[in-house]
Amino acid sequence: MQSELLKKFGNKLQKNKDISAYFTMHFRVKADYYIEVKTLDEWKKTVKTAHDLKLPIVILGGGSNIAVTKERINALVIRNRYIHSKKVSETKTHVEMLYSSGYPIGRIVKETTEKGLSGFEYHLGLPGTIGGAMYMNSKWTKPESYCGDTLVYAYIMTRDGKIRKEKKSYFKFAYDYSILQETKEIFLEGVYRFKKEKPEILKKRSQEALAYRKQTQPFGVATCGCFFQNISFDDQKKLNLPSSSVGYLIDKSGLKGKKIGAFEISTKHANFIINHGSGKPEDLERLLDIIRDSIRTKYRIELKEEVVIV
Ligand SMILES: Cc1cc2nc3c(=O)[nH]c(=O)nc-3n(C[C@H](O)[C@H](O)[C@H](O)COP(=O)(O)OP(=O)(O)OC[C@H]3O[C@@H](n4cnc5c(N)ncnc54)[C@H](O)[C@@H]3O)c2cc1C
């Protein structure tokens, strides 16, 4: 296996690689094999080779929505550094832009608001790549705005390396959901439709969203954002709760500030777990079990992770 991989990728392939730095929560973890892909051709070659060698792959965008609960990933970890964009079309009122999947969300927000293109302005402060945001259909809630909203069509690749073009409807975007979570297809490039608006208006919107984020969430710490999905409207009604926010439920269970090892439930937003530096996988597992058990006992609700557990 190793000699086949080295033959194909040479020194681009790294073995036994410490990949902690590529997760916003800085999990201490190594990958059996690691590679960065920067072009479409590299994507095709890497995925096809892994498929032919029956080597499992793990795709990493910005690593901001993944929780690692082991010390080693027995797979080829592919970090997406495929970053390019181009204008596809323009009318009097709209512009369509293509972004490759490794494009950082923060850069899209900055570039489009400056150019007066509305669609992503509420996502200022959302870490990660557009590929990860399509897999998760990442969102902002004030006002409700999903990263999948502006997608027109996209190019995706199956795990055996075949590329297809699909319209937005294919992705079945919903709360924390896209079809990619089931098909495991790889999001390569997307074309997004932006409405022309005054840059001052868009900048104001994005600054307001960022200010709200800073006010309500821990900032500048090692975390992977909200850990669990909010509860359904039906459950909220059934339990007569003032909020569907899981942060609210964890707070009401008295768990804010609870610490196991280096992992702590944020005192600012109880659905955020912070890694204070040297968090061990088993400590994270224990803290998660405490949260799940408390919510199950107090509210009879089974929490569902928003983050992807690897
Ligand atoms: C401080 C902080 C704040 C956050 N705020 C929000 C928020 O407001 N709203 C929100 O929804 N989320 C939020 N998140 C979570 C996260 O940032 C988003 O979901 C983000 O869009 C994930 O992108 P990523 O590139 O980091 O994905 P990753 O974490 O790298 O990957 C997430 C999943 O997507 C898969 N994936 C990644 N790229 C591709 C691809 N090209 N094709 C197929 N699959 C792929 C991965 O394999 C993994 O399963 C926050 C996280 C942090 C740390």
PDBQT file of the ligand as one rigid body, heavy atoms in Angstrom, charges set to zero:
ROOT
HETATM    1  C1  LIG A 401     -16.156  29.284  16.259  1.00  0.00    +0.000 C 
HETATM    2  C2  LIG A 401     -17.075  28.512  15.360  1.00  0.00    +0.000 A 
HETATM    3  C3  LIG A 401     -18.275  29.066  14.961  1.00  0.00    +0.000 A 
HETATM    4  C4  LIG A 401     -19.157  28.358  14.121  1.00  0.00    +0.000 A 
HETATM    5  N1  LIG A 401     -20.325  28.947  13.754  1.00  0.00    +0.000 NA
HETATM    6  C5  LIG A 401     -21.178  28.256  12.974  1.00  0.00    +0.000 A 
HETATM    7  C6  LIG A 401     -22.423  28.855  12.569  1.00  0.00    +0.000 A 
HETATM    8  O1  LIG A 401     -22.722  30.000  12.877  1.00  0.00    +0.000 OA
HETATM    9  N2  LIG A 401     -23.251  28.106  11.783  1.00  0.00    +0.000 N 
HETATM   10  C7  LIG A 401     -22.929  26.833  11.387  1.00  0.00    +0.000 A 
HETATM   11  O2  LIG A 401     -23.728  26.212  10.691  1.00  0.00    +0.000 OA
HETATM   12  N3  LIG A 401     -21.757  26.268  11.739  1.00  0.00    +0.000 NA
HETATM   13  C8  LIG A 401     -20.876  26.923  12.506  1.00  0.00    +0.000 A 
HETATM   14  N4  LIG A 401     -19.684  26.364  12.843  1.00  0.00    +0.000 N 
HETATM   15  C9  LIG A 401     -19.350  25.015  12.337  1.00  0.00    +0.000 C 
HETATM   16  C10 LIG A 401     -18.485  25.020  11.039  1.00  0.00    +0.000 C 
HETATM   17  O3  LIG A 401     -17.648  26.143  11.023  1.00  0.00    +0.000 OA
HETATM   18  C11 LIG A 401     -19.297  25.020   9.757  1.00  0.00    +0.000 C 
HETATM   19  O4  LIG A 401     -20.200  23.951   9.700  1.00  0.00    +0.000 OA
HETATM   20  C12 LIG A 401     -18.379  25.003   8.520  1.00  0.00    +0.000 C 
HETATM   21  O5  LIG A 401     -19.124  25.329   7.388  1.00  0.00    +0.000 OA
HETATM   22  C13 LIG A 401     -17.684  23.663   8.290  1.00  0.00    +0.000 C 
HETATM   23  O6  LIG A 401     -16.748  23.824   7.229  1.00  0.00    +0.000 OA
HETATM   24  P1  LIG A 401     -15.328  23.125   7.255  1.00  0.00    +0.000 P 
HETATM   25  O7  LIG A 401     -14.667  23.392   5.949  1.00  0.00    +0.000 OA
HETATM   26  O8  LIG A 401     -14.561  23.515   8.468  1.00  0.00    +0.000 OA
HETATM   27  O9  LIG A 401     -15.758  21.616   7.331  1.00  0.00    +0.000 OA
HETATM   28  P2  LIG A 401     -14.964  20.432   8.067  1.00  0.00    +0.000 P 
HETATM   29  O10 LIG A 401     -15.120  20.579   9.537  1.00  0.00    +0.000 OA
HETATM   30  O11 LIG A 401     -13.601  20.320   7.548  1.00  0.00    +0.000 OA
HETATM   31  O12 LIG A 401     -15.816  19.186   7.566  1.00  0.00    +0.000 OA
HETATM   32  C14 LIG A 401     -17.150  18.976   7.995  1.00  0.00    +0.000 C 
HETATM   33  C15 LIG A 401     -17.692  17.747   7.248  1.00  0.00    +0.000 C 
HETATM   34  O13 LIG A 401     -17.797  18.066   5.860  1.00  0.00    +0.000 OA
HETATM   35  C16 LIG A 401     -17.054  17.133   5.082  1.00  0.00    +0.000 C 
HETATM   36  N5  LIG A 401     -16.467  17.884   3.965  1.00  0.00    +0.000 N 
HETATM   37  C17 LIG A 401     -15.648  18.950   4.020  1.00  0.00    +0.000 A 
HETATM   38  N6  LIG A 401     -15.364  19.376   2.781  1.00  0.00    +0.000 NA
HETATM   39  C18 LIG A 401     -16.024  18.567   1.920  1.00  0.00    +0.000 A 
HETATM   40  C19 LIG A 401     -16.134  18.504   0.493  1.00  0.00    +0.000 A 
HETATM   41  N7  LIG A 401     -15.480  19.354  -0.302  1.00  0.00    +0.000 N 
HETATM   42  N8  LIG A 401     -16.935  17.549  -0.049  1.00  0.00    +0.000 NA
HETATM   43  C20 LIG A 401     -17.594  16.663   0.743  1.00  0.00    +0.000 A 
HETATM   44  N9  LIG A 401     -17.517  16.671   2.088  1.00  0.00    +0.000 NA
HETATM   45  C21 LIG A 401     -16.750  17.612   2.671  1.00  0.00    +0.000 A 
HETATM   46  C22 LIG A 401     -15.985  16.588   6.031  1.00  0.00    +0.000 C 
HETATM   47  O14 LIG A 401     -15.507  15.330   5.610  1.00  0.00    +0.000 OA
HETATM   48  C23 LIG A 401     -16.772  16.532   7.330  1.00  0.00    +0.000 C 
HETATM   49  O15 LIG A 401     -17.543  15.359   7.351  1.00  0.00    +0.000 OA
HETATM   50  C24 LIG A 401     -18.793  27.060  13.675  1.00  0.00    +0.000 A 
HETATM   51  C25 LIG A 401     -17.559  26.505  14.074  1.00  0.00    +0.000 A 
HETATM   52  C26 LIG A 401     -16.712  27.214  14.903  1.00  0.00    +0.000 A 
HETATM   53  C27 LIG A 401     -15.388  26.624  15.272  1.00  0.00    +0.000 C 
ENDROOT
TORSDOF 0
